Structure formats: structure tokens, C-alpha cells
Amino acid sequence: MDNKNLIESFYSWYRNALRHPKWRWAIILGTAFYLVSPIDISPDFIPFIGWLDDGLLATLLVTEVSSLMMSYLSGRKEDTVDSASVTEDGTVIDVEVS
């Protein structure tokens, strides 16, 4: 398996895991723990190479969490209903949305 396929498969797995409601918080907390823990795939005391895995993982986390938040907020705006709905015969129905 070449590097491009490996990176694409990891990104696909990470994105799908974040989108799965059962695993979302485990992946987010696991990523945050990995970023602050001293145990890394490549140690941070090696300049640039050590920071590369942390930077890539932080970028993935921020990108996917912001994407989830944007889709949640846009979906929430579409679900809201006006306070007054009018039926076909002109009757006004007052709706309270909580």
C-alpha cells in the first residue's frame, strides 16, 4: 500500500469515526489526549518531524469538529418554524418552538 492510499484511508476512517454518534466523543477525547500526552508516534523533541504528527492530527480535529458544528447549526436553522403558520384556508396557527 503506498503512502497516498494510507493517508487517504486514515483520513476516511477518522472522518467516518467522528461522524458516527457512538464513537464521536471517544475520538475527540482520544485525539485531545494524544495531543497533550508525552507519548507520540514521533517524539516532539525531534524538531519539525516530532511536531508534524501533532500538527496534522490537530488540523484534522479542528477541521472535522468545525464541519460537524457548521452542519449542526445549519440543520438547526432549517428545523426552526416561524411563530405563526398559515394554513391553506387562511387560518393562523400559533406554534411555540422550544
Secondary structure, 3 states (H helix, E strand, C coil): CCHHHHHHHHHHHHHHHHHCCCCHHHHHHHHHHHHHCCCCCCCCCCCCHHHHHHHHHHHHHHHHHHHHHHHHHHHHHHHCCCCEEECCCCCEEECCCC
